[in-house]
Amino acid sequence: MEEITLDFPDLKELYRSYMPFLKQGGLFVRTNRQYRIGQSLALAVILPDALEGIPVSGKVAWITPQGAQNSSPAGIGVAFIDDKQNLRDRIEKLLSGTADSQELTYTL
């Protein structure tokens, strides 16, 4: 299983990448690499102000190709499938003050 490290330097980038509409949560991964829908990945997610990554496994839920019509960056949406470290809860706690934000995201 391929491993990807995601380092979020600030809450704004985390907000843009988080996918709360997925049942167990998920993150958008900016990449030009080719992936398949359903492909399993292991993520190490470094939250703002954290020193090490939080492990979570996931599956590719969608692909945004390079040159997408809405100017979204190329990448993949990874749905969490095994969140033993409660990453979803940690992210939602960090983003709790941004629920009404009109800031654009990389997702829906």
Sine and cosine of phi, psi and omega as CSV:
sin_phi,cos_phi,sin_psi,cos_psi,sin_omega,cos_omega
0.00,0.00,0.77,-0.64,0.00,-1.00
-0.94,0.33,0.61,-0.79,0.04,-1.00
-0.94,-0.35,0.67,-0.74,0.02,-1.00
-0.78,-0.62,0.74,-0.67,0.10,-1.00
-0.99,-0.16,0.78,-0.62,0.04,-1.00
-0.91,-0.42,0.87,-0.50,0.00,-1.00
-0.93,-0.36,0.90,-0.43,0.01,-1.00
-0.98,-0.19,0.96,-0.29,-0.06,-1.00
-0.96,0.30,-0.37,0.93,-0.03,-1.00
-0.47,-0.88,0.22,-0.98,-0.03,-1.00
-0.91,0.40,-0.52,0.85,-0.01,-1.00
-0.87,0.48,-0.71,0.70,0.00,-1.00
-0.94,0.35,-0.60,0.80,0.06,-1.00
-0.89,0.45,-0.70,0.72,0.03,-1.00
-0.86,0.52,-0.70,0.71,-0.02,-1.00
-0.90,0.44,-0.48,0.88,-0.10,-0.99
-0.99,-0.14,-0.34,0.94,-0.09,-1.00
-0.96,0.28,0.61,-0.79,-0.02,-1.00
-0.86,-0.50,0.99,0.11,-0.05,-1.00
-0.95,0.33,-0.29,0.96,-0.04,-1.00
-0.97,0.24,-0.18,0.98,0.11,-0.99
-0.99,0.11,0.64,-0.77,-0.13,-0.99
-0.76,0.65,-0.73,0.68,-0.02,-1.00
-0.97,-0.25,0.19,0.98,-0.03,-1.00
1.00,0.05,0.14,-0.99,0.01,-1.00
0.01,-1.00,0.12,-0.99,-0.02,-1.00
-0.69,-0.73,0.53,-0.84,0.13,-0.99
-1.00,0.06,0.73,-0.68,0.00,-1.00
-0.91,-0.41,0.90,-0.43,0.05,-1.00
-0.96,0.30,0.83,-0.55,0.00,-1.00
-0.28,-0.96,0.47,-0.88,0.11,-0.99
-0.98,-0.22,-0.05,1.00,0.01,-1.00
-0.94,0.34,0.39,-0.92,-0.01,-1.00
-1.00,-0.03,0.76,-0.66,0.05,-1.00
-0.73,-0.69,0.28,-0.96,0.04,-1.00
-0.94,-0.33,0.56,-0.83,0.13,-0.99
-0.85,0.52,0.73,-0.69,0.00,-1.00
1.00,0.03,-0.12,0.99,0.00,-1.00
-0.91,0.42,0.72,-0.70,0.01,-1.00
-0.99,0.13,0.66,-0.75,0.03,-1.00
-0.68,-0.73,0.47,-0.89,0.14,-0.99
-0.94,-0.33,0.82,-0.58,0.01,-1.00
-0.95,-0.31,0.57,-0.82,0.20,-0.98
-0.87,-0.49,0.94,-0.33,-0.13,-0.99
-0.97,-0.24,0.88,-0.47,0.03,-1.00
-0.99,-0.16,0.95,-0.32,-0.01,-1.00
-0.98,0.22,0.36,-0.93,0.02,-1.00
-0.80,0.60,0.69,-0.73,0.01,-1.00
0.93,0.36,0.16,0.99,0.06,-1.00
-0.99,-0.11,0.40,-0.92,-0.02,-1.00
-0.98,-0.18,-0.41,0.91,-0.01,-1.00
-0.70,-0.72,0.33,-0.94,-0.06,-1.00
-0.98,0.21,0.50,-0.86,0.09,-1.00
-0.98,-0.18,0.84,-0.54,-0.04,-1.00
-0.98,0.20,0.64,-0.77,0.10,-1.00
-0.44,-0.90,0.62,-0.78,0.09,-1.00
-0.98,-0.20,0.44,-0.90,-0.04,-1.00
-0.41,-0.91,0.00,-1.00,0.04,-1.00
-0.75,-0.66,0.56,-0.83,0.04,-1.00
-0.92,0.40,0.88,-0.48,-0.04,-1.00
-0.99,-0.12,-0.49,0.87,0.09,-1.00
-0.34,-0.94,0.24,-0.97,-0.02,-1.00
-0.79,-0.62,0.77,-0.64,0.14,-0.99
-0.96,-0.26,0.94,-0.34,-0.05,-1.00
-0.96,0.29,0.34,-0.94,0.08,-1.00
-0.89,0.47,0.69,-0.72,0.00,-1.00
0.99,0.14,0.39,0.92,0.02,-1.00
-0.84,0.55,0.55,-0.84,-0.10,-0.99
-0.86,0.50,-0.55,0.84,-0.07,-1.00
-1.00,0.01,0.27,0.96,0.02,-1.00
0.91,0.41,0.29,0.96,0.08,-1.00
-0.93,0.36,0.55,-0.83,0.04,-1.00
-0.93,0.37,0.46,-0.89,0.06,-1.00
-0.91,0.42,0.60,-0.80,0.03,-1.00
0.21,-0.98,-0.19,-0.98,-0.03,-1.00
-0.74,-0.68,0.52,-0.85,0.14,-0.99
-0.99,-0.12,0.84,-0.54,-0.02,-1.00
-0.94,-0.35,0.89,-0.45,0.04,-1.00
-1.00,0.08,0.75,-0.67,0.05,-1.00
-0.92,0.39,0.70,-0.71,0.08,-1.00
-0.84,-0.55,-0.34,0.94,0.00,-1.00
-0.62,-0.79,1.00,0.00,-0.13,-0.99
-0.95,-0.31,0.92,0.39,-0.05,-1.00
-0.92,0.39,-0.41,0.91,-0.04,-1.00
-1.00,-0.09,0.17,0.99,0.01,-1.00
0.83,0.56,0.68,0.74,0.00,-1.00
-0.86,0.50,-0.68,0.73,0.00,-1.00
-0.82,0.57,-0.73,0.68,-0.01,-1.00
-0.89,0.45,-0.64,0.76,0.01,-1.00
-0.90,0.44,-0.69,0.72,0.01,-1.00
-0.90,0.44,-0.72,0.70,-0.03,-1.00
-0.90,0.44,-0.56,0.83,0.06,-1.00
-0.92,0.40,-0.69,0.73,0.02,-1.00
-0.90,0.44,-0.59,0.81,-0.07,-1.00
-1.00,-0.08,0.15,0.99,-0.10,-1.00
-0.84,0.54,-0.48,0.87,0.00,-1.00
-1.00,0.08,-0.01,1.00,-0.06,-1.00
-0.95,-0.32,0.20,0.98,-0.09,-1.00
-0.85,0.53,-0.54,0.84,-0.04,-1.00
-0.99,-0.16,0.21,0.98,-0.05,-1.00
-0.91,0.42,0.60,-0.80,0.07,-1.00
-0.99,-0.17,0.09,1.00,0.03,-1.00
-0.86,0.51,0.70,-0.72,0.04,-1.00
-0.93,0.36,0.51,-0.86,0.05,-1.00
-0.88,-0.47,0.14,-0.99,0.06,-1.00
-0.99,0.14,-0.08,1.00,-0.09,-1.00
-0.92,-0.39,-0.55,-0.84,-0.02,-1.00
-0.93,0.37,0.00,0.00,0.00,0.00
